[in-house]
Amino acid sequence: MAYSDKVIDHYENPRNVGKLDAEDPDVGTGMVGAPACGDVMRLQIKVNEQGVIEDARFKTYGCGSAIASSSLATEWMKGKTLDEAETIRNTQIAEELALPPVKIHCSVLAEDAIKAAVRDYKHKKGLV
Amino acid sequence: MGSSGSHFALFDLEPDFRLDLEQLAARYRERVRRVHPDRFAGAPAREQRLALEESARLNEAYQTLKSPSRRARYLLSLQGEEMPQETTVQDPAFLMRQMELREELQELQDAADLGGLATFKRHLAQAQEQLNEGFATCWADPLRRDEAERLARRMQFLDKLSIEVRQLEERLDD
């Protein structure tokens, strides 16, 4: 199966790979996995006092589509408020990366990782 | 779906997670021999086709039962609901550990550390054994379905890790 140019670009030059301190009260961590393919994705956000995501990092063990989906997710989240970030949908990720139907679940995983990171942050701040 | 007509019934076995794999293999070999195409070379087309179908069924059943994680999911599906294939697991501590293990594997690869890889493999086998033990004690209890599903999911991640270990072994062997 051929990957789209955008997937290859994110795969070869992943944005924002890395780790933030999960113990930092301003950091939210989302850990999600896809059992069928064994993919594991960690997505982290650092939120400033205005509630804006000022940094986002990811680490993904999985196929090119899963790596590209999480890479794109971190790119899109930076500079957004939590509420804005939560509106990012897997369909937008899949469309941007031109994912084929069998790889849609990779974008779902990224959306779930975004939500998990936001939820973790809100939980830390006592907002949920 | 009950247990009659199940993969287990094909081998005259009771649906259970604890399985004598040697007995399963012996019964598989014996049954698959009975429907071997050579025996049906001169038979009518219909019989040939039925033998082929039976052979495929036996094969599918054997592959499912032989693998602990596939057997686990199959047992849960026999109890009612099929576990969805494409789903997102939120099991943070376990997934965090999975990520660490994959990082370790990466380091073993970078260092071409065969000794370290052997140790890694042994620990992985122990972790799989632990999961299997845990699943064996809870799968039959409908009240512990969530726990059983979580363990069956974890088995899938460790399966994937085992494949990666095997691939790395092959690369380092070259």
Interface residues (C-beta under 8 A of the other chain):
Chain A: T29 M31 V32 G33 A34 P35 A36 C37 G38 V40 R42 K59 Y61 H105 V108 L109 D112 A116
Chain B: Q85 E86 T87 T88 V89 Q90 D91 P92 L95 M96 Q98 M99 R102 R153 Q156 F157 D159 K160 L161 I163
